[in-house]
Amino acid sequence: MAQNATIYKVELSVSDMDRHYYETHKLTIAKHPSETDERLMVRLVAFALNAHEHLEMTKGLSTDDEPDIWQKSLSGELDVWVTLGLPSEKILRQSCNKAAKVLVYPYGGRTAEVWWDKIKNSTTRFDNLAVVNLPEGETKALAELAGRAMKLQVMIQDGEVTVNLEDALVSLTLDRWKTAA
């Protein structure tokens, strides 16, 4: 029998001094049975880093042709495509052809570094692709914050990210492996 998704209720307050974006998002997130707490929290950080009134979580792991997060224009075009983990070159190519801007957030330490070494040369032709690595120790610390009901505060300033949940604080260092043109 298939397991059902676990529902998480998140109040995500974003203070992004770099983009002058200050908003609170009330999110209901379905965590796929195979999704880890680490991936869930990386998904929330990726949402905060790209927060916008039209940004949405998608079905993510349960579909192959959708990113984890996307932003569509009012006319339905894909403005932003956000993928977590280590997508194949084929998926990157398809994503870059579908959306105006594609962001990939790899995590997992050495595994992510090996993936990037293997794929980076084939990504130079994609001007709309950005790849931002999240260090393993920091994403593991984020996973410790995961709970079914969360009030997260995310502050972004000068490329530094701070995630606050009650008394717990996790700082993230964004390692920009590739920037979009």
N, C-alpha and C positions, 0 to 999 in steps of 0.2 A: 504494500500500500504506500502511495506517495505521501511524503510529509508536506504539511502546509507551511506557507511562509509565516514568519513571526512578525507581528506588527509593532512598530516603534513609533512613539509620539515624541516629536522633537520641536522645541521652541528654539530656533537658531537666531541669535542676535548678532548681526554682522556690523562691525565698525571698521570699514576699509578706508583708512586715511589716504592711501595711495590713489584710490579712484574717487574719493569723496562720496562713498556709498554707505549709508547708515539706515539699516532696516531690520525688522524682525520678521522671520518667516516661520509660520506654523506648518510643520511637515508631518505627514503620515507616511512612514516608510515601511515597505514590505521587505523583510530580510529573507532572502532565498535560503532554503535549508542548507545549501552548500556554501553559503557566504559566511565568512568569519567575522568576528567583532572588529578585527583590524580593518578589513575591507569596508565594512559599514562606516567606520569612523573616517577612513580615507575618503569615502564618498561624501560624507558631510563636509569635510574640509574642502574638497574640490568644489562642492556647491558654494561654500562661503567665498572661496577665491574668485568665483565667477558670478556671484550673486547679482541678480537682475530680476525685475518684476515678471519677466516672461520665461525665466529659467525653470525647468521642470526635471524632476526625477523621472526616469522611464522604467520599463519593466526590467531593464538591465540584464542580469544573468539568464533570465528565462527566455530571452529572444536573441537571435544571432545578428539581426539586421538593425538593431538600435544601440545607441551608446548607453552609458550609465546615466548621463545627464545631457539634456539638450535645451537649446533656446531657439525658438522659431520666431520669424518675423510675423507681423500681423497678416501678411499675405500667404503664410505657410512655408516660406523658404527656411532652410536650416541655417541659422546664423552661427551657432556655436554647437560643437559636438565634443563631449567630454567622455573619455574612456579611461578606465583604471586598469592597472596591471600591465601585462606584456603582450600587446596585440601583435599579430603577424604582419609581415610586410603587405600582404594582400588586403588585410582589414584596414591598415593605414592608408593604402592607396584608395580604396573604396570610400573611406571616410573623407579624405581630402577632396575627392571628386563630388561628394554630396553636400559639404558644408563650407561656409565662408571661412570659418576658423575651427581648427581641430586642436584639442588639448589632450595630451596623454600624461597621466600621473602614474608612473611606474613606482613600485615599492617592493621591498623584499630583499634589500641588501645586495649581496654578491650575485644573486640570481638576476636582479634587475641590471646590474652592471654588465654581466655576460650578454644578456639580451641586447642592451644598447650597443655594445661593441660589435655584435653581429649585424645589427640592423642600421646603424647610424649612417653609413655611406649611401644606402639606398633612400634615405630621407632627405637628402640635400635638395632634391628637385621640388619638394613641397614647401612653397613659401608660406602657406597658411597653417603649417604645423608647428606646434610648440610642445616640447617634452620637458616636464618638470619632475625630477626625482624627489621622493620623500624618504629620508633616511630611516633605516630599519628600526633602530633603537627608539626613535621618536614615534613611529607608527605603532610599535608595540606598546609604548606608554599610552598612546591614544586608546588602544583597544581596552585598556584597564578602566577607562571612563565609561564604556558602553553600558547602557541600561535601557529598559523598555520605555521609560519616560525621562527625558532629559531637557534641561534648560541650559543650552550651551551658549557661551559668549565667545565670539571669535574676533580678535583684533588683528588687523593687518596694517603694518606700517614699515616703510622702507624695505619691503620684501620679506619681512619677518612676520611669522604667524604665531599668535598665542591663543590657545584654546583653554577656556576656563569653564569648569563644571563644579559648582559649589566651592569647596576648598581646594580642589585639585587644579593644577596648572600644568599645561604641556606646551613647550615652545617647539616650533618646527622651523627648520632651516630649509628653504627651497633651493634645490640644486638644479639650476636651469641648464639642461643639456642641449636644448635647441630652442631658439626663439623664432616666433613667426615674424614675417616681414611687415 
